[in-house]
Amino acid sequence: MKRIAEPASALRGRIGHAIFSRVAGPDGPDNRARIHGTPGPRWFAPESPVRRVHGDASMFIGGLSALLLQSLHPLAMAAVSAHSGFRGDPWGRLQRTSTFLAVTTYGTADSAQRAVDRVRAVHATVRGTAPDGREYRASDPHLLCWVHVAEVDMFLRAHQRYGARPLDDAGCDGYVAGMARIATALGVPDPPVNRAQLAERLAAYRDELHATPDALATTRFLLLDPPVPLLARLPYGVLAANAVSLLPPWASRELRVPRMPAEGLCVRPLGTAVTAGIRWALAPTRPAA
């Protein structure tokens, strides 16, 4: 039995390291040790809904869905296209985003505030003119709110469908309320604090949303030409198909992404299986007895 368990543990370690290094970057192990090991008060308690959602592998699907949905605001997409280096350095952008989420979710309150301050400083420098002639500012509270509500909605939807421990109704509202703390710190006025408010806020943006050429190009990049190794293309394709399945039907139509027929019979079970595999690979390993 021990001979069987050891190779499985080694395989899990190799896969987990490959995934973690892609998402967290070369400084990931040091950042993780500092984030979790530094004593002090935190913004979120260990059993908070925010920690439960952000600590689950369903975030891989939710994060991809959030990027697709966020791209439908022309001004937000213009800012990302002109300033983020999304296509030139997609892994760097992912690693910076994942580190920000880790620090604000698990780090000390002081570290979380410093991370927010750094993001706000960057936002203050990001401004320009969209292809349609409108000016944009990354610090614009209206744009910040759109990015926030799209992210929260997709993260929560992914967790409720693919998470190991879906939240109850109170937990879902608690997640929205918890994320409002980060949004407020980033400069979002009056963010939604429960699911009903979240749905209302999302609906209020509907008339502003449509797919620009940049949004369509980003969608093709994320779904058809992702920067992943050949061996990872199949599981990534499963994640991508499930990310699309989370989108509202109007959003997938805007992005010209076909929906798979009978998603509940094929796409979702595969998504659940791949998410479970990622969860297994990233689970902490126990030292050998």
Buried (B, 14 or more C-beta within 10 A) or exposed (E): EEEEEEEEEEEBEEBBBBBBBBBBBEEBEEBBEBBEEEEEEBBBEEEBBBBBBBBBBBBBBBBBBBBBBBBBBBBBBBBBBBBBEBEEEBEEBBBBBBBBBBBBBBBBEEBBBEBBEEBBEBBEEBBBEBEEEEEBBBBBBBBBBBBBBBBBBBBBBBBBBBBEEBBEEEBBBBBBBBBBBBBBBBBBEEBBBBBEBBBEBBEEBEEBBEBBEBBBBBBEBBBEEBEBEEEBEEBBBBBBBBBBBBBBEEBBEBBEBEEBEEBEEEBBEBBBEBBBBBBEBBEEEEEEE
